[in-house]
Amino acid sequence: MALTDEDLLDFDIKGLGGLERAPRRVLEEYGDAFRYQLVAARWIQQWADRLEEHAPLTGEQYNEGYVQALREVIAHLRQGDFLPGGQVYDEMVAD
């Protein structure tokens, strides 16, 4: 079964940090390119959730940091930051 736009946009916007562009507007502007990022974010979200449920034996602090890093990548993907006009994209182009 294919994921709908509603499925892909079904996440807590509060977890995105400083939201510069609304995800629905980014979807309208970039279409499939943003959909692919949302699919990646969804997959990474499931990965982070599994890590929280079944923490490896590497220590609680390590695992918490790892999950936090994954969540930051998820937020960047869901904000469209890797697309033109996005924060990460613009930083990379400026270098």
N, CA, C and O atoms as CSV, one atom per row, in Angstrom:
chain,resi,resn,atom,element,x,y,z
A,1,MET,N,N,0.842,-1.179,0.000
A,1,MET,CA,C,0.000,0.000,0.000
A,1,MET,C,C,0.888,1.244,0.000
A,1,MET,O,O,1.815,1.343,0.804
A,2,ALA,N,N,0.619,2.167,-0.871
A,2,ALA,CA,C,1.400,3.401,-0.975
A,2,ALA,C,C,1.050,4.354,0.162
A,2,ALA,O,O,-0.078,4.377,0.653
A,3,LEU,N,N,2.036,5.130,0.564
A,3,LEU,CA,C,1.810,6.153,1.578
A,3,LEU,C,C,1.170,7.373,0.921
A,3,LEU,O,O,1.604,7.819,-0.141
A,4,THR,N,N,0.145,7.900,1.558
A,4,THR,CA,C,-0.490,9.117,1.053
A,4,THR,C,C,0.255,10.334,1.602
A,4,THR,O,O,1.076,10.215,2.512
A,5,ASP,N,N,-0.042,11.497,1.039
A,5,ASP,CA,C,0.547,12.723,1.578
A,5,ASP,C,C,0.144,12.904,3.036
A,5,ASP,O,O,0.937,13.371,3.854
A,6,GLU,N,N,-1.091,12.533,3.357
A,6,GLU,CA,C,-1.545,12.650,4.750
A,6,GLU,C,C,-0.725,11.737,5.661
A,6,GLU,O,O,-0.377,12.126,6.775
A,7,ASP,N,N,-0.415,10.525,5.194
A,7,ASP,CA,C,0.438,9.617,5.969
A,7,ASP,C,C,1.809,10.246,6.197
A,7,ASP,O,O,2.336,10.223,7.309
A,8,LEU,N,N,2.377,10.805,5.138
A,8,LEU,CA,C,3.722,11.369,5.219
A,8,LEU,C,C,3.783,12.613,6.101
A,8,LEU,O,O,4.812,12.898,6.714
A,9,LEU,N,N,2.676,13.352,6.160
A,9,LEU,CA,C,2.634,14.577,6.968
A,9,LEU,C,C,2.084,14.326,8.369
A,9,LEU,O,O,1.855,15.269,9.127
A,10,ASP,N,N,1.875,13.072,8.709
A,10,ASP,CA,C,1.336,12.710,10.025
A,10,ASP,C,C,2.468,12.584,11.038
A,10,ASP,O,O,2.911,11.481,11.359
A,11,PHE,N,N,2.930,13.731,11.537
A,11,PHE,CA,C,3.964,13.765,12.568
A,11,PHE,C,C,3.765,15.018,13.403
A,11,PHE,O,O,3.077,15.954,12.994
A,12,ASP,N,N,4.373,15.021,14.572
A,12,ASP,CA,C,4.241,16.134,15.508
A,12,ASP,C,C,5.133,17.289,15.066
A,12,ASP,O,O,6.358,17.192,15.140
A,13,ILE,N,N,4.537,18.359,14.616
A,13,ILE,CA,C,5.293,19.514,14.129
A,13,ILE,C,C,6.121,20.141,15.244
A,13,ILE,O,O,7.165,20.736,14.976
A,14,LYS,N,N,5.671,20.016,16.487
A,14,LYS,CA,C,6.425,20.588,17.615
A,14,LYS,C,C,7.816,19.975,17.733
A,14,LYS,O,O,8.727,20.614,18.261
A,15,GLY,N,N,7.992,18.758,17.255
A,15,GLY,CA,C,9.279,18.086,17.330
A,15,GLY,C,C,10.282,18.556,16.281
A,15,GLY,O,O,11.398,18.042,16.215
A,16,LEU,N,N,9.892,19.523,15.467
A,16,LEU,CA,C,10.766,19.989,14.396
A,16,LEU,C,C,11.667,21.147,14.810
A,16,LEU,O,O,12.535,21.555,14.038
A,17,GLY,N,N,11.482,21.669,15.983
A,17,GLY,CA,C,12.311,22.805,16.393
A,17,GLY,C,C,11.831,24.071,15.713
A,17,GLY,O,O,10.629,24.271,15.539
A,18,GLY,N,N,12.766,24.926,15.328
A,18,GLY,CA,C,12.423,26.191,14.669
A,18,GLY,C,C,11.927,25.965,13.258
A,18,GLY,O,O,12.722,25.796,12.334
A,19,LEU,N,N,10.631,25.962,13.091
A,19,LEU,CA,C,10.012,25.681,11.791
A,19,LEU,C,C,9.987,26.951,10.954
A,19,LEU,O,O,9.277,27.903,11.279
A,20,GLU,N,N,10.768,26.965,9.871
A,20,GLU,CA,C,10.818,28.132,8.994
A,20,GLU,C,C,9.791,28.051,7.871
A,20,GLU,O,O,9.274,29.073,7.421
A,21,ARG,N,N,9.498,26.840,7.421
A,21,ARG,CA,C,8.536,26.649,6.334
A,21,ARG,C,C,7.582,25.531,6.722
A,21,ARG,O,O,7.999,24.501,7.251
A,22,ALA,N,N,6.299,25.741,6.457
A,22,ALA,CA,C,5.298,24.723,6.777
A,22,ALA,C,C,5.494,23.515,5.862
A,22,ALA,O,O,5.626,23.673,4.648
A,23,PRO,N,N,5.515,22.302,6.439
A,23,PRO,CA,C,5.724,21.097,5.627
A,23,PRO,C,C,4.761,20.972,4.445
A,23,PRO,O,O,5.165,20.540,3.365
A,24,ARG,N,N,3.501,21.341,4.636
A,24,ARG,CA,C,2.540,21.226,3.533
A,24,ARG,C,C,2.913,22.173,2.381
A,24,ARG,O,O,2.769,21.816,1.212
A,25,ARG,N,N,3.390,23.374,2.713
A,25,ARG,CA,C,3.831,24.314,1.670
A,25,ARG,C,C,5.056,23.783,0.934
A,25,ARG,O,O,5.163,23.914,-0.285
A,26,VAL,N,N,5.981,23.183,1.685
A,26,VAL,CA,C,7.176,22.606,1.057
A,26,VAL,C,C,6.764,21.466,0.123
A,26,VAL,O,O,7.320,21.321,-0.966
A,27,LEU,N,N,5.795,20.664,0.546
A,27,LEU,CA,C,5.299,19.566,-0.287
A,27,LEU,C,C,4.691,20.099,-1.582
A,27,LEU,O,O,4.930,19.549,-2.657
A,28,GLU,N,N,3.910,21.164,-1.477
A,28,GLU,CA,C,3.305,21.753,-2.674
A,28,GLU,C,C,4.375,22.287,-3.626
A,28,GLU,O,O,4.229,22.192,-4.845
A,29,GLU,N,N,5.452,22.851,-3.066
A,29,GLU,CA,C,6.497,23.444,-3.902
A,29,GLU,C,C,7.406,22.395,-4.543
A,29,GLU,O,O,7.771,22.531,-5.711
A,30,TYR,N,N,7.775,21.354,-3.800
A,30,TYR,CA,C,8.781,20.402,-4.281
A,30,TYR,C,C,8.236,19.024,-4.636
A,30,TYR,O,O,8.951,18.219,-5.232
A,31,GLY,N,N,6.998,18.739,-4.286
A,31,GLY,CA,C,6.370,17.486,-4.683
A,31,GLY,C,C,7.141,16.240,-4.291
A,31,GLY,O,O,7.447,16.030,-3.117
A,32,ASP,N,N,7.454,15.412,-5.288
A,32,ASP,CA,C,8.079,14.115,-5.031
A,32,ASP,C,C,9.424,14.212,-4.323
A,32,ASP,O,O,9.755,13.348,-3.512
A,33,ALA,N,N,10.197,15.241,-4.615
A,33,ALA,CA,C,11.500,15.378,-3.937
A,33,ALA,C,C,11.304,15.438,-2.426
A,33,ALA,O,O,12.063,14.823,-1.677
A,34,PHE,N,N,10.292,16.175,-1.975
A,34,PHE,CA,C,10.024,16.267,-0.540
A,34,PHE,C,C,9.377,14.988,-0.030
A,34,PHE,O,O,9.641,14.573,1.098
A,35,ARG,N,N,8.539,14.360,-0.836
A,35,ARG,CA,C,7.936,13.086,-0.427
A,35,ARG,C,C,9.020,12.057,-0.111
A,35,ARG,O,O,8.909,11.318,0.867
A,36,TYR,N,N,10.064,12.009,-0.934
A,36,TYR,CA,C,11.153,11.059,-0.697
A,36,TYR,C,C,11.850,11.364,0.627
A,36,TYR,O,O,12.235,10.449,1.355
A,37,GLN,N,N,12.010,12.648,0.937
A,37,GLN,CA,C,12.609,13.019,2.226
A,37,GLN,C,C,11.702,12.602,3.380
A,37,GLN,O,O,12.180,12.147,4.418
A,38,LEU,N,N,10.394,12.759,3.195
A,38,LEU,CA,C,9.454,12.373,4.249
A,38,LEU,C,C,9.451,10.861,4.463
A,38,LEU,O,O,9.305,10.395,5.593
A,39,VAL,N,N,9.610,10.099,3.394
A,39,VAL,CA,C,9.715,8.640,3.533
A,39,VAL,C,C,10.972,8.300,4.326
A,39,VAL,O,O,10.928,7.456,5.222
A,40,ALA,N,N,12.094,8.950,4.005
A,40,ALA,CA,C,13.340,8.711,4.742
A,40,ALA,C,C,13.173,9.090,6.209
A,40,ALA,O,O,13.631,8.364,7.092
A,41,ALA,N,N,12.530,10.209,6.473
A,41,ALA,CA,C,12.308,10.642,7.857
A,41,ALA,C,C,11.448,9.627,8.607
A,41,ALA,O,O,11.701,9.333,9.775
A,42,ARG,N,N,10.446,9.103,7.940
A,42,ARG,CA,C,9.570,8.105,8.572
A,42,ARG,C,C,10.360,6.843,8.927
A,42,ARG,O,O,10.180,6.276,10.005
A,43,TRP,N,N,11.233,6.410,8.019
A,43,TRP,CA,C,12.048,5.224,8.262
A,43,TRP,C,C,13.007,5.462,9.428
A,43,TRP,O,O,13.149,4.604,10.300
A,44,ILE,N,N,13.663,6.621,9.445
A,44,ILE,CA,C,14.591,6.942,10.531
A,44,ILE,C,C,13.836,7.057,11.854
A,44,ILE,O,O,14.357,6.663,12.897
A,45,GLN,N,N,12.609,7.596,11.822
A,45,GLN,CA,C,11.784,7.693,13.031
A,45,GLN,C,C,11.533,6.303,13.614
A,45,GLN,O,O,11.641,6.104,14.824
A,46,GLN,N,N,11.202,5.353,12.757
A,46,GLN,CA,C,10.973,3.986,13.227
A,46,GLN,C,C,12.256,3.396,13.804
A,46,GLN,O,O,12.212,2.667,14.796
A,47,TRP,N,N,13.385,3.702,13.197
A,47,TRP,CA,C,14.689,3.255,13.688
A,47,TRP,C,C,14.943,3.832,15.083
A,47,TRP,O,O,15.340,3.102,15.991
A,48,ALA,N,N,14.719,5.120,15.254
A,48,ALA,CA,C,14.913,5.757,16.559
A,48,ALA,C,C,13.977,5.154,17.602
A,48,ALA,O,O,14.382,4.916,18.739
A,49,ASP,N,N,12.730,4.909,17.218
A,49,ASP,CA,C,11.766,4.308,18.145
A,49,ASP,C,C,12.225,2.917,18.584
A,49,ASP,O,O,12.111,2.560,19.757
A,50,ARG,N,N,12.746,2.132,17.630
A,50,ARG,CA,C,13.240,0.791,17.978
A,50,ARG,C,C,14.432,0.885,18.929
A,50,ARG,O,O,14.544,0.089,19.861
A,51,LEU,N,N,15.321,1.850,18.703
A,51,LEU,CA,C,16.471,2.027,19.593
A,51,LEU,C,C,16.019,2.351,21.012
A,51,LEU,O,O,16.588,1.859,21.986
A,52,GLU,N,N,14.990,3.185,21.113
A,52,GLU,CA,C,14.480,3.530,22.443
A,52,GLU,C,C,13.888,2.312,23.143
A,52,GLU,O,O,14.060,2.140,24.350
A,53,GLU,N,N,13.196,1.474,22.388
A,53,GLU,CA,C,12.558,0.294,22.965
A,53,GLU,C,C,13.564,-0.790,23.326
A,53,GLU,O,O,13.433,-1.447,24.359
A,54,HIS,N,N,14.556,-0.975,22.484
A,54,HIS,CA,C,15.524,-2.058,22.660
A,54,HIS,C,C,16.933,-1.488,22.672
A,54,HIS,O,O,17.725,-1.749,21.767
A,55,ALA,N,N,17.236,-0.715,23.691
A,55,ALA,CA,C,18.536,-0.040,23.771
A,55,ALA,C,C,19.674,-1.056,23.779
A,55,ALA,O,O,19.628,-2.042,24.515
A,56,PRO,N,N,20.696,-0.812,22.955
A,56,PRO,CA,C,21.859,-1.703,22.984
A,56,PRO,C,C,22.587,-1.573,24.318
A,56,PRO,O,O,22.305,-0.666,25.102
A,57,LEU,N,N,23.497,-2.457,24.563
A,57,LEU,CA,C,24.196,-2.495,25.842
A,57,LEU,C,C,25.340,-1.488,25.923
A,57,LEU,O,O,26.296,-1.712,26.666
A,58,THR,N,N,25.268,-0.397,25.186
A,58,THR,CA,C,26.359,0.566,25.130
A,58,THR,C,C,26.228,1.683,26.155
A,58,THR,O,O,27.082,2.568,26.207
A,59,GLY,N,N,25.212,1.664,26.944
A,59,GLY,CA,C,25.038,2.690,27.958
A,59,GLY,C,C,23.885,3.622,27.624
A,59,GLY,O,O,23.645,3.949,26.462
A,60,GLU,N,N,23.186,4.037,28.652
A,60,GLU,CA,C,21.991,4.855,28.472
A,60,GLU,C,C,22.305,6.219,27.851
A,60,GLU,O,O,21.590,6.664,26.953
A,61,GLN,N,N,23.363,6.885,28.315
A,61,GLN,CA,C,23.703,8.200,27.775
A,61,GLN,C,C,24.050,8.126,26.292
A,61,GLN,O,O,23.626,8.976,25.509
A,62,TYR,N,N,24.808,7.124,25.912
A,62,TYR,CA,C,25.174,6.960,24.506
A,62,TYR,C,C,23.915,6.794,23.665
A,62,TYR,O,O,23.754,7.454,22.639
A,63,ASN,N,N,23.036,5.920,24.101
A,63,ASN,CA,C,21.819,5.647,23.353
A,63,ASN,C,C,20.950,6.896,23.253
A,63,ASN,O,O,20.394,7.176,22.191
A,64,GLU,N,N,20.826,7.650,24.346
A,64,GLU,CA,C,20.025,8.877,24.321
A,64,GLU,C,C,20.595,9.872,23.314
A,64,GLU,O,O,19.841,10.517,22.585
A,65,GLY,N,N,21.918,9.999,23.268
A,65,GLY,CA,C,22.555,10.899,22.313
A,65,GLY,C,C,22.342,10.456,20.878
A,65,GLY,O,O,22.125,11.280,19.990
A,66,TYR,N,N,22.403,9.161,20.658
A,66,TYR,CA,C,22.212,8.604,19.323
A,66,TYR,C,C,20.789,8.866,18.839
A,66,TYR,O,O,20.576,9.295,17.706
A,67,VAL,N,N,19.826,8.603,19.707
A,67,VAL,CA,C,18.422,8.829,19.358
A,67,VAL,C,C,18.189,10.315,19.092
A,67,VAL,O,O,17.479,10.664,18.150
A,68,GLN,N,N,18.775,11.194,19.906
A,68,GLN,CA,C,18.622,12.635,19.693
A,68,GLN,C,C,19.180,13.047,18.332
A,68,GLN,O,O,18.569,13.852,17.628
A,69,ALA,N,N,20.335,12.499,17.962
A,69,ALA,CA,C,20.928,12.813,16.656
A,69,ALA,C,C,20.009,12.363,15.520
A,69,ALA,O,O,19.830,13.089,14.543
A,70,LEU,N,N,19.432,11.176,15.644
A,70,LEU,CA,C,18.497,10.700,14.621
A,70,LEU,C,C,17.296,11.630,14.526
A,70,LEU,O,O,16.844,11.952,13.427
A,71,ARG,N,N,16.781,12.060,15.663
A,71,ARG,CA,C,15.611,12.944,15.661
A,71,ARG,C,C,15.930,14.295,15.007
A,71,ARG,O,O,15.058,14.895,14.378
A,72,GLU,N,N,17.159,14.772,15.150
A,72,GLU,CA,C,17.549,16.019,14.486
A,72,GLU,C,C,17.567,15.845,12.971
A,72,GLU,O,O,17.143,16.741,12.241
A,73,VAL,N,N,18.056,14.700,12.490
A,73,VAL,CA,C,18.040,14.428,11.051
A,73,VAL,C,C,16.596,14.347,10.568
A,73,VAL,O,O,16.259,14.885,9.514
A,74,ILE,N,N,15.748,13.678,11.334
A,74,ILE,CA,C,14.329,13.570,10.992
A,74,ILE,C,C,13.719,14.957,10.849
A,74,ILE,O,O,13.010,15.226,9.880
A,75,ALA,N,N,13.986,15.832,11.799
A,75,ALA,CA,C,13.427,17.186,11.758
A,75,ALA,C,C,13.894,17.932,10.507
A,75,ALA,O,O,13.092,18.597,9.850
A,76,HIS,N,N,15.181,17.828,10.173
A,76,HIS,CA,C,15.682,18.499,8.968
A,76,HIS,C,C,14.993,17.968,7.714
A,76,HIS,O,O,14.648,18.746,6.825
A,77,LEU,N,N,14.791,16.658,7.630
A,77,LEU,CA,C,14.110,16.075,6.474
A,77,LEU,C,C,12.671,16.567,6.385
A,77,LEU,O,O,12.202,16.917,5.302
A,78,ARG,N,N,11.977,16.598,7.501
A,78,ARG,CA,C,10.567,16.989,7.499
A,78,ARG,C,C,10.371,18.484,7.276
A,78,ARG,O,O,9.282,18.914,6.896
A,79,GLN,N,N,11.394,19.265,7.501
A,79,GLN,CA,C,11.311,20.701,7.246
A,79,GLN,C,C,11.733,21.047,5.822
A,79,GLN,O,O,11.597,22.195,5.399
A,80,GLY,N,N,12.241,20.069,5.081
A,80,GLY,CA,C,12.693,20.329,3.720
A,80,GLY,C,C,14.017,21.068,3.676
A,80,GLY,O,O,14.309,21.766,2.705
A,81,ASP,N,N,14.817,20.921,4.720
A,81,ASP,CA,C,16.067,21.667,4.825
A,81,ASP,C,C,17.123,21.261,3.807
A,81,ASP,O,O,18.095,21.991,3.610
A,82,PHE,N,N,16.956,20.108,3.153
A,82,PHE,CA,C,17.924,19.668,2.150
A,82,PHE,C,C,17.520,20.103,0.737
A,82,PHE,O,O,18.235,19.829,-0.227
A,83,LEU,N,N,16.377,20.779,0.618
A,83,LEU,CA,C,15.895,21.280,-0.667
A,83,LEU,C,C,16.338,22.727,-0.850
A,83,LEU,O,O,16.629,23.400,0.139
A,84,PRO,N,N,16.398,23.231,-2.094
A,84,PRO,CA,C,16.759,24.633,-2.303
A,84,PRO,C,C,15.887,25.559,-1.449
A,84,PRO,O,O,14.666,25.407,-1.394
A,85,GLY,N,N,16.527,26.509,-0.793
A,85,GLY,CA,C,15.822,27.411,0.110
A,85,GLY,C,C,15.771,26.910,1.533
A,85,GLY,O,O,15.386,27.648,2.440
A,86,GLY,N,N,16.157,25.659,1.740
A,86,GLY,CA,C,16.182,25.089,3.085
A,86,GLY,C,C,17.480,25.428,3.790
A,86,GLY,O,O,18.485,25.739,3.150
A,87,GLN,N,N,17.453,25.367,5.103
A,87,GLN,CA,C,18.595,25.759,5.928
A,87,GLN,C,C,19.877,25.003,5.572
A,87,GLN,O,O,20.909,25.629,5.328
A,88,VAL,N,N,19.830,23.688,5.539
A,88,VAL,CA,C,21.035,22.895,5.274
A,88,VAL,C,C,21.521,23.124,3.841
A,88,VAL,O,O,22.717,23.300,3.607
A,89,TYR,N,N,20.602,23.121,2.897
A,89,TYR,CA,C,20.964,23.342,1.492
A,89,TYR,C,C,21.680,24.677,1.336
A,89,TYR,O,O,22.747,24.747,0.726
A,90,ASP,N,N,21.091,25.740,1.891
A,90,ASP,CA,C,21.687,27.070,1.764
A,90,ASP,C,C,23.061,27.143,2.423
A,90,ASP,O,O,23.961,27.802,1.903
A,91,GLU,N,N,23.231,26.472,3.562
A,91,GLU,CA,C,24.538,26.455,4.229
A,91,GLU,C,C,25.578,25.745,3.365
A,91,GLU,O,O,26.724,26.187,3.287
A,92,MET,N,N,25.187,24.649,2.716
A,92,MET,CA,C,26.124,23.900,1.885
A,92,MET,C,C,26.499,24.687,0.634
A,92,MET,O,O,27.653,24.654,0.206
A,93,VAL,N,N,25.544,25.388,0.048
A,93,VAL,CA,C,25.800,26.179,-1.150
A,93,VAL,C,C,26.700,27.367,-0.820
A,93,VAL,O,O,27.521,27.770,-1.644
A,94,ALA,N,N,26.553,27.926,0.376
A,94,ALA,CA,C,27.338,29.097,0.784
A,94,ALA,C,C,28.805,28.751,1.020
A,94,ALA,O,O,29.668,29.623,0.915
A,95,ASP,N,N,29.099,27.488,1.337
A,95,ASP,CA,C,30.491,27.095,1.634
A,95,ASP,C,C,31.388,27.127,0.446
A,95,ASP,O,O,32.575,26.821,0.560
